[in-house]
Amino acid sequence: MFENPTPEQCCALLKGVKNIAVVGLSPNPARPSYGVAKAMQGFGFNIIPVHPAVKEVLGARAYPRLADIPVAVELVNVFRRAEFIDAVVDECLQLKQKALWIQEGIINERAALRARQAGMFVVMNRCIYRDYRAYCI
């Protein structure tokens, strides 16, 4: 059974990252991905949109896949439905990503456990923005 890291571990992770790739970041301001990413951008994080159908979100160039991002990514934050998490984990493992944050309301235990067993720091079904505000500032 999957268990999330402690709030202290999550805060330590967040305090150690600058570049956050946001998979499924919508350009629609009404979508949760937009609001959360904008808030994290406001806290000083470099938000890198990953969305194959858009060119830019929140003033940042969007990339179709994680593999297309030309800078080092310290954390992959995912706003995709649970059935798409396996493919995101596959790409993360292929790219040797170190940390994966699967947003609140998205649960794929098998994929999260697979990522953790491969050595990734994994958070699932938690809001990165809420956790950052609650535990890190």
Salt bridges, closest charged atoms under 4 A:
ASP68 OD1 - ARG65 NH2 3.06
GLU83 OE2 - ARG81 NE 2.70
ASP86 OD2 - ARG110 NH2 2.86
ASP86 OD1 - ARG114 NH2 3.71
ASP90 OD1 - ARG114 NH1 2.71
GLU104 OE1 - ARG130 NH1 2.42
ASP131 OD1 - ARG126 NH2 2.56
